[in-house]
């Protein structure tokens, strides 16, 4: 599997939340950190290559003065890349266990005394047909950097034939300065996706010019270009500048392909358009695959991040976000086609944040808030706006501790620009009470959207919410553990993932 993985450079994203004691909730976020990189196994050990212009990125080294580094979390994708054998490790069978639909052998693993000064210590789950590791938990012992020997729970998915590839890692560590207290120092989610970059994008013939010439070889074949206006067929493409941007984000592995989740967002946007008698053609919705809360418009395309969709508690709050972005389009704030056409193509994936920026000034954001509220008050969601108000209050309460979660990579920071002007929502009369079990202002990260790490396709979880027993289980905007439902590919669909909701 590691030999195969050296042919790929998937995206590795890690979001970290340091914790602090909370009298009502047990713990709550204290500060956060974020890394977005590509995995590189061409050298010694797992390496990472950060996206350029990523303000909080680190290089591939482990700096002594920084508590976290992207490479230290990438190490949790593998028990041991080069020496995972009986000569260096002892293996002890524990029992059989079923994970989802996959029967697995549990095996305890530890380095032998004569092995190197660093090794994996923990437990592995091995599926019973092709004997792939599908999950492992534990830590890496390290004499050189003991404070970076984090405890993790690493999951793999059956994405390619019989191969199981790294997909999710949950990391949690107690305070290294006070290990006996067992107080949580930080929690982190690491996600891996973008393996099949070769086939990324909705338009396989991206930037292919069309012509008016009829196809003579096959009279039954019908070319779409024959029905187009000549202005679109003389050495040009059928794609708009915003199509080019969407396609570029997909090819970089940062945007999900078109699918069912986009249709759900489109239905909510259409509700706003129809009830406000707005005749605006070609408004569509797309989803970024990244965690930071972000929404912006590209032409008439509304873009929301996966992390934002994860934490939104209900459809009315989603409508509030879409209303804000739709207001930009109604007011003519959307990025002009001239800007999109002037982009210098091509540019490397690492330069994508430097080349694609969709910011509005504070006056435009304020106008969009005002117009967005008008759209909401005429929409089917007008009687559910108290829920959106609670979301805004929870966002305001958590924003000082979570700057990286609210930092827009392509657009304005979500915490300081989006929705904050909708004071009628925030002042709805409903008070935010973190200790109330029936008041869900925001969801934890990873609650709603599942990403297929091979194809980047996304789907929405349809399971019923779990009944809460304690206020600490609400975890608004917080990192939570992964526990995917494992299953094997049946060989019938190339786009099937190794997990089900």
C-alpha positions as CSV (number, residue, x, y, z in Angstrom):
1,X,0.0,0.0,0.0
2,X,2.8,2.5,0.8
3,X,4.5,1.6,-2.5
4,X,1.3,2.4,-4.3
5,X,0.7,5.6,-2.3
6,X,4.1,7.0,-3.4
7,X,2.4,7.5,-6.8
8,X,-0.2,9.9,-5.3
9,X,0.0,13.2,-3.6
10,X,-3.3,13.5,-1.8
11,X,-4.4,16.5,0.3
12,X,-3.8,16.3,4.0
13,X,-5.8,18.7,6.2
14,X,-5.4,18.9,10.0
15,X,-7.5,21.1,12.2
16,X,-6.4,21.4,15.9
17,X,-8.2,22.8,18.9
18,X,-6.4,23.3,22.2
19,X,-8.6,22.8,25.2
20,X,-9.2,24.6,28.5
21,X,-11.2,23.7,31.6
22,X,-14.9,24.8,31.5
23,X,-17.0,24.7,34.6
24,X,-20.2,24.0,32.7
25,X,-19.0,21.9,29.8
26,X,-15.9,20.2,31.2
27,X,-13.6,21.6,28.5
28,X,-14.0,24.1,25.7
29,X,-11.7,25.4,22.9
30,X,-8.8,27.7,24.0
31,X,-7.1,28.3,20.6
32,X,-6.8,26.5,17.3
33,X,-4.4,25.8,14.5
34,X,-4.7,24.6,10.9
35,X,-2.6,23.0,8.2
36,X,-3.4,22.3,4.5
37,X,-0.8,20.3,2.6
38,X,0.0,17.6,0.1
39,X,1.3,14.3,1.3
40,X,4.7,13.4,-0.2
41,X,6.3,9.9,0.3
42,X,9.1,10.4,-2.1
43,X,11.6,11.1,0.7
44,X,12.4,9.4,4.0
45,X,9.2,9.2,6.0
46,X,5.9,10.9,5.4
47,X,6.4,14.5,4.2
48,X,4.1,17.4,3.6
49,X,4.2,20.3,1.2
50,X,2.0,23.2,2.3
51,X,-0.1,25.3,-0.1
52,X,1.6,28.6,-0.7
53,X,0.2,31.8,0.7
54,X,-1.4,29.8,3.5
55,X,-0.8,32.2,6.4
56,X,-0.6,29.6,9.1
57,X,1.3,27.0,7.2
58,X,4.5,25.4,8.3
59,X,7.2,23.7,6.3
60,X,8.0,20.0,6.4
61,X,10.3,20.3,9.4
62,X,9.4,20.1,13.1
63,X,10.4,23.4,14.6
64,X,11.3,23.3,18.2
65,X,9.4,26.5,19.1
66,X,6.1,25.4,17.6
67,X,3.8,23.0,19.5
68,X,2.4,21.6,16.2
69,X,3.6,20.8,12.7
70,X,1.8,19.3,9.7
71,X,4.4,16.5,9.4
72,X,3.8,15.3,12.9
73,X,0.2,14.6,12.1
74,X,1.0,13.0,8.8
75,X,3.1,10.4,10.7
76,X,-0.1,9.0,12.1
77,X,-1.2,7.8,8.6
78,X,1.2,4.8,9.0
79,X,2.3,2.6,11.9
80,X,5.8,2.4,10.4
81,X,6.6,3.1,6.8
82,X,9.8,1.0,6.5
83,X,10.3,-1.4,9.4
84,X,6.8,-2.8,10.2
85,X,7.9,-6.5,10.5
86,X,8.5,-9.2,13.0
87,X,12.1,-8.4,13.3
88,X,11.3,-5.0,14.8
89,X,7.9,-5.6,16.4
90,X,6.0,-8.1,18.4
91,X,2.4,-8.9,17.5
92,X,-0.1,-10.5,19.9
93,X,-3.6,-11.5,18.7
94,X,-6.4,-10.2,21.0
95,X,-9.8,-11.2,19.5
96,X,-12.0,-10.8,16.4
97,X,-14.2,-7.7,16.1
98,X,-16.6,-6.4,13.4
99,X,-16.1,-2.8,12.2
100,X,-19.2,-1.8,10.2
101,X,-19.5,-4.7,7.8
102,X,-15.8,-5.9,7.9
103,X,-14.6,-8.7,10.2
104,X,-11.2,-7.8,11.7
105,X,-8.5,-9.4,13.8
106,X,-7.4,-7.2,16.7
107,X,-3.6,-7.3,17.3
108,X,-1.6,-5.6,19.9
109,X,1.8,-4.3,18.6
110,X,4.9,-2.9,20.3
111,X,8.5,-2.4,19.2
112,X,11.1,-5.0,20.2
113,X,13.8,-3.9,22.6
114,X,16.5,-4.1,19.8
115,X,14.5,-1.9,17.4
116,X,15.2,1.7,16.7
117,X,14.5,4.4,19.3
118,X,11.2,5.2,17.6
119,X,8.3,2.9,16.8
120,X,4.6,2.4,16.9
121,X,2.9,1.2,20.1
122,X,-0.7,0.3,20.0
123,X,-3.4,-1.9,18.4
124,X,-4.2,-2.7,14.8
125,X,-7.4,-4.0,13.1
126,X,-6.7,-6.3,10.1
127,X,-9.5,-7.3,7.8
128,X,-10.0,-11.0,7.3
129,X,-9.9,-11.4,3.5
130,X,-6.8,-9.6,2.1
131,X,-5.3,-8.8,5.5
132,X,-5.0,-5.1,5.1
133,X,-4.8,-2.8,8.1
134,X,-8.0,-0.9,8.2
135,X,-7.5,0.9,11.6
136,X,-4.8,1.4,14.2
137,X,-4.7,3.3,17.5
138,X,-1.8,4.2,19.7
139,X,1.3,6.4,19.6
140,X,4.8,6.6,18.2
141,X,7.4,6.3,20.9
142,X,10.2,8.7,20.3
143,X,13.3,9.5,22.4
144,X,14.2,12.4,20.1
145,X,10.9,14.3,20.3
146,X,8.8,12.7,23.1
147,X,6.4,15.7,23.3
148,X,5.4,15.0,19.7
149,X,4.4,11.4,20.4
150,X,0.7,12.1,20.2
151,X,-2.0,9.4,20.7
152,X,-4.1,8.9,17.6
153,X,-6.9,6.8,16.0
154,X,-6.2,6.3,12.3
155,X,-8.7,4.9,9.8
156,X,-8.4,3.6,6.3
157,X,-11.1,3.1,3.6
158,X,-11.4,0.6,0.8
159,X,-11.1,3.0,-2.1
160,X,-9.1,1.1,-4.8
161,X,-9.6,-2.6,-5.6
162,X,-8.5,-4.4,-2.5
163,X,-6.4,-1.6,-1.2
164,X,-7.3,0.4,2.0
165,X,-6.0,3.9,1.9
166,X,-5.5,6.4,4.8
167,X,-8.7,8.6,5.2
168,X,-9.2,9.9,8.7
169,X,-7.1,10.4,11.9
170,X,-8.4,11.7,15.2
171,X,-5.7,12.8,17.6
172,X,-6.1,13.6,21.3
173,X,-3.4,14.3,23.8
174,X,-3.2,15.1,27.5
175,X,-1.0,17.9,28.9
176,X,2.7,16.9,28.6
177,X,3.6,19.2,31.5
178,X,1.1,17.5,33.8
179,X,0.5,13.9,32.4
180,X,-0.9,12.7,35.7
181,X,-3.9,15.0,35.6
182,X,-5.2,13.5,32.3
183,X,-6.5,16.9,31.3
184,X,-6.9,17.2,27.5
185,X,-4.3,19.4,25.9
186,X,-5.7,19.3,22.4
187,X,-8.0,17.4,19.9
188,X,-7.4,17.3,16.2
189,X,-9.0,16.0,13.0
190,X,-6.8,15.0,10.0
191,X,-8.6,14.2,6.7
192,X,-7.0,12.9,3.6
193,X,-8.6,13.1,0.1
194,X,-7.8,13.9,-3.5
195,X,-6.2,10.6,-4.5
196,X,-7.7,10.5,-8.0
197,X,-6.6,14.0,-9.1
198,X,-6.0,12.7,-12.6
199,X,-9.8,12.5,-13.2
200,X,-10.8,15.5,-11.2
201,X,-13.1,18.1,-12.7
202,X,-16.6,18.2,-14.2
203,X,-15.3,19.1,-17.7
204,X,-13.0,16.4,-18.9
205,X,-12.3,18.5,-22.0
206,X,-11.5,21.6,-20.1
207,X,-10.7,24.5,-22.4
208,X,-11.3,22.5,-25.6
209,X,-12.3,24.9,-28.3
210,X,-15.5,24.1,-30.2
211,X,-16.2,24.7,-33.9
212,X,-19.2,25.1,-36.2
213,X,-18.0,22.3,-38.5
214,X,-20.4,19.4,-38.8
215,X,-19.1,16.0,-38.0
216,X,-18.9,14.0,-41.3
217,X,-17.5,10.7,-40.0
218,X,-20.7,9.7,-38.1
219,X,-23.9,11.3,-39.3
220,X,-25.8,10.0,-36.3
221,X,-23.5,11.8,-33.8
222,X,-24.7,15.2,-32.7
223,X,-22.2,17.8,-31.5
224,X,-23.5,20.3,-28.9
225,X,-21.4,23.0,-30.6
226,X,-23.8,22.8,-33.7
227,X,-26.6,24.3,-31.6
228,X,-24.5,27.1,-30.1
229,X,-24.3,30.8,-31.1
230,X,-21.2,31.4,-33.3
231,X,-19.9,33.8,-30.6
232,X,-19.4,30.8,-28.4
233,X,-17.9,28.5,-31.0
234,X,-15.2,30.4,-32.9
235,X,-12.1,29.3,-31.1
236,X,-13.7,29.7,-27.7
237,X,-15.2,27.3,-25.1
238,X,-18.7,26.8,-23.8
239,X,-17.5,27.5,-20.3
240,X,-17.7,30.9,-18.5
241,X,-14.9,32.4,-16.5
242,X,-16.5,31.3,-13.3
243,X,-16.7,27.7,-14.8
244,X,-13.0,27.9,-15.2
245,X,-12.5,28.9,-11.5
246,X,-14.8,26.1,-10.3
247,X,-12.9,23.6,-12.6
248,X,-9.5,24.9,-11.3
249,X,-10.6,24.3,-7.7
250,X,-11.7,20.8,-8.5
251,X,-8.5,19.9,-10.3
252,X,-6.6,21.1,-7.3
253,X,-8.7,18.9,-5.1
254,X,-10.3,21.7,-3.1
255,X,-13.8,21.6,-4.5
256,X,-16.2,18.6,-4.6
257,X,-17.7,17.5,-7.9
258,X,-21.3,18.4,-8.7
259,X,-23.6,16.1,-6.9
260,X,-26.6,15.6,-4.5
261,X,-25.4,18.0,-1.8
262,X,-25.2,20.8,-4.4
263,X,-28.8,20.0,-5.3
264,X,-29.9,20.3,-1.6
265,X,-28.2,23.8,-1.5
266,X,-29.8,24.7,-4.8
267,X,-33.3,23.9,-3.5
268,X,-32.8,26.2,-0.6
269,X,-31.5,29.0,-2.8
270,X,-34.4,28.5,-5.2
271,X,-36.8,28.9,-2.3
272,X,-35.3,32.3,-1.6
273,X,-35.4,33.3,-5.3
274,X,-39.0,32.2,-6.0
275,X,-40.5,33.7,-2.8
276,X,-38.8,37.0,-3.5
277,X,-39.8,37.1,-7.2
278,X,-36.2,37.2,-8.3
279,X,-35.6,36.2,-11.9
280,X,-31.9,35.5,-11.8
281,X,-30.7,32.8,-14.1
282,X,-27.8,30.4,-13.6
283,X,-27.4,30.8,-9.8
284,X,-25.8,27.6,-8.6
285,X,-24.2,26.2,-5.4
286,X,-20.9,24.4,-4.9
287,X,-19.0,23.0,-1.9
288,X,-15.3,23.5,-0.9
289,X,-13.8,20.4,0.7
290,X,-11.9,22.3,3.4
291,X,-12.8,22.8,7.1
292,X,-12.6,26.6,7.8
293,X,-16.0,28.2,7.7
294,X,-16.3,30.0,4.5
295,X,-18.8,31.2,1.9
296,X,-18.4,33.5,-1.1
297,X,-19.6,34.1,-4.6
298,X,-17.9,33.6,-7.9
299,X,-20.0,35.2,-10.6
300,X,-23.4,33.6,-9.9
301,X,-21.9,30.6,-8.2
302,X,-22.4,30.4,-4.4
303,X,-19.6,28.5,-2.7
304,X,-19.8,27.1,0.9
305,X,-17.2,25.1,2.7
306,X,-17.7,21.6,4.0
307,X,-16.8,22.7,7.5
308,X,-19.6,25.4,7.4
309,X,-22.1,22.8,6.2
310,X,-21.0,20.5,9.0
311,X,-21.8,23.0,11.8
312,X,-25.0,24.6,10.5
313,X,-27.8,23.3,12.8
314,X,-30.8,23.4,10.4
315,X,-32.1,24.5,7.0
316,X,-33.2,27.9,8.2
317,X,-29.6,28.8,9.2
318,X,-28.4,27.5,5.9
319,X,-30.9,29.8,4.2
320,X,-29.5,32.7,6.2
321,X,-26.0,32.0,4.8
322,X,-27.3,31.5,1.3
323,X,-29.4,34.7,1.5
324,X,-26.3,36.7,2.4
325,X,-24.4,35.4,-0.7
326,X,-27.5,35.7,-2.9
327,X,-27.8,39.3,-1.8
328,X,-24.3,40.0,-3.2
329,X,-25.5,38.7,-6.5
330,X,-28.7,40.7,-6.4
331,X,-26.7,43.9,-5.5
332,X,-24.2,43.3,-8.3
333,X,-21.3,42.7,-5.9
334,X,-20.2,39.4,-7.4
335,X,-16.7,39.3,-8.8
336,X,-16.9,40.6,-12.3
337,X,-16.2,38.5,-15.3
338,X,-13.4,40.8,-16.3
339,X,-11.5,39.9,-13.1
340,X,-12.0,36.2,-13.7
341,X,-11.0,36.5,-17.3
342,X,-7.8,38.3,-16.4
343,X,-6.5,35.5,-14.2
344,X,-3.2,34.2,-15.4
345,X,-3.7,30.5,-16.2
346,X,-2.3,28.1,-15.6
347,X,-0.8,28.4,-12.1
348,X,0.3,25.7,-9.7
349,X,-1.9,24.3,-7.0
350,X,0.4,25.7,-4.4
351,X,-0.3,29.3,-5.7
352,X,-4.1,28.9,-5.7
353,X,-4.7,31.0,-2.6
354,X,-2.6,33.8,-4.0
355,X,-4.4,33.8,-7.3
356,X,-8.0,33.3,-6.3
357,X,-9.4,35.9,-3.9
358,X,-13.1,36.8,-3.6
359,X,-13.2,39.5,-1.0
360,X,-15.8,42.3,-0.5
361,X,-15.3,45.5,1.4
362,X,-17.1,46.2,4.7
363,X,-19.7,48.4,3.1
364,X,-20.6,45.7,0.6
365,X,-20.8,43.1,3.4
366,X,-23.1,45.4,5.4
367,X,-25.3,46.0,2.3
368,X,-25.5,42.2,1.7
369,X,-26.5,41.6,5.4
370,X,-29.3,44.1,5.0
371,X,-30.5,42.8,1.7
372,X,-30.1,39.2,2.9
373,X,-32.4,39.8,5.8
374,X,-35.0,41.3,3.5
375,X,-34.8,38.1,1.4
376,X,-35.2,35.9,4.5
377,X,-38.2,37.8,5.8
378,X,-40.1,37.0,2.6
379,X,-39.0,33.4,2.5
380,X,-40.5,30.2,3.8
381,X,-37.9,30.4,6.6
382,X,-39.2,33.7,8.1
383,X,-40.7,31.9,11.1
384,X,-37.5,29.9,11.9
385,X,-35.0,32.8,12.1
386,X,-34.6,32.4,15.9
387,X,-32.4,29.3,15.1
388,X,-30.2,31.3,12.8
389,X,-30.0,34.0,15.6
390,X,-28.7,31.3,18.0
391,X,-26.1,30.2,15.5
392,X,-24.8,33.8,15.3
393,X,-24.6,34.1,19.0
394,X,-22.7,30.8,19.3
395,X,-20.4,32.0,16.5
396,X,-19.7,35.2,18.3
397,X,-19.1,33.4,21.6
398,X,-16.5,31.0,20.1
399,X,-14.9,33.4,17.6
400,X,-12.1,34.7,19.9
401,X,-10.9,31.1,20.5
402,X,-11.2,29.8,16.9
403,X,-9.5,32.4,14.5
404,X,-8.3,29.7,12.2
405,X,-11.7,28.1,11.9
406,X,-13.2,31.5,10.9
407,X,-10.3,32.6,8.6
408,X,-11.5,32.7,5.0
409,X,-8.8,31.4,2.7
410,X,-10.5,32.7,-0.5
411,X,-12.8,35.4,1.1
412,X,-13.4,37.6,4.1
413,X,-13.2,36.0,7.5
414,X,-16.5,34.4,8.3
415,X,-16.6,35.6,11.9
416,X,-16.0,39.3,11.1
417,X,-17.9,39.8,7.9
418,X,-20.6,37.3,7.2
419,X,-24.1,37.6,8.8
420,X,-22.8,39.9,11.7
421,X,-24.9,42.7,10.4
422,X,-28.1,40.7,10.6
423,X,-28.8,42.1,14.1
424,X,-32.5,41.3,13.8
425,X,-31.5,37.6,13.9
426,X,-29.0,37.9,16.7
427,X,-31.5,40.0,18.7
428,X,-34.4,37.6,18.2
429,X,-35.0,37.4,21.9
430,X,-33.8,33.8,22.3
431,X,-30.8,33.6,24.7
432,X,-27.9,31.3,24.1
433,X,-27.7,28.8,26.9
434,X,-24.8,26.3,26.5
435,X,-26.2,24.1,29.3
436,X,-29.6,23.5,27.7
437,X,-29.8,20.1,26.0
438,X,-32.7,21.1,23.8
439,X,-30.9,24.2,22.4
440,X,-28.6,23.2,19.5
441,X,-27.0,26.4,18.2
442,X,-24.3,24.7,16.2
443,X,-23.0,21.2,15.5
444,X,-19.6,19.7,15.9
445,X,-17.2,19.5,12.9
446,X,-17.7,16.3,10.9
447,X,-21.4,15.9,11.8
448,X,-23.0,16.1,8.4
449,X,-20.8,15.8,5.3
450,X,-19.0,12.6,4.3
451,X,-16.1,12.9,1.7
452,X,-15.0,10.0,-0.6
453,X,-11.2,10.4,-0.3
454,X,-10.7,8.8,-3.8
455,X,-13.2,10.7,-6.0
456,X,-13.8,13.8,-3.7
457,X,-17.5,13.2,-4.0
458,X,-19.5,14.2,-1.0
459,X,-22.8,13.0,0.6
460,X,-25.0,14.2,3.4
461,X,-25.5,12.1,6.5
462,X,-29.1,11.1,6.9
463,X,-28.9,9.4,10.3
464,X,-31.1,10.6,13.2
465,X,-29.4,12.8,15.8
466,X,-28.2,11.0,18.9
467,X,-30.1,11.9,22.1
468,X,-27.8,14.0,24.3
469,X,-27.3,13.2,27.9
470,X,-24.9,16.0,29.0
471,X,-24.4,19.6,27.8
472,X,-20.7,18.7,27.1
473,X,-21.9,16.4,24.3
474,X,-23.2,19.4,22.2
475,X,-19.7,20.5,21.2
476,X,-20.6,23.4,18.9
477,X,-17.9,24.1,16.3
478,X,-15.7,21.5,18.1
479,X,-13.5,18.7,16.9
480,X,-15.0,15.2,17.5
481,X,-13.7,11.7,17.0
482,X,-14.2,9.7,13.8
483,X,-16.0,6.4,13.6
484,X,-16.7,5.5,10.0
485,X,-18.9,2.6,9.0
486,X,-16.4,0.3,7.1
487,X,-17.4,-1.8,4.1
488,X,-15.8,-3.4,1.1
489,X,-16.2,-2.3,-2.5
490,X,-18.3,-4.7,-4.5
491,X,-16.5,-4.0,-7.7
492,X,-19.7,-2.5,-9.4
493,X,-19.1,1.2,-9.1
494,X,-15.8,3.0,-9.6
495,X,-16.9,6.0,-7.5
496,X,-18.0,4.0,-4.4
497,X,-16.2,4.8,-1.2
498,X,-15.1,2.5,1.6
499,X,-17.5,4.1,4.1
500,X,-21.2,4.5,4.4
501,X,-23.1,7.1,6.5
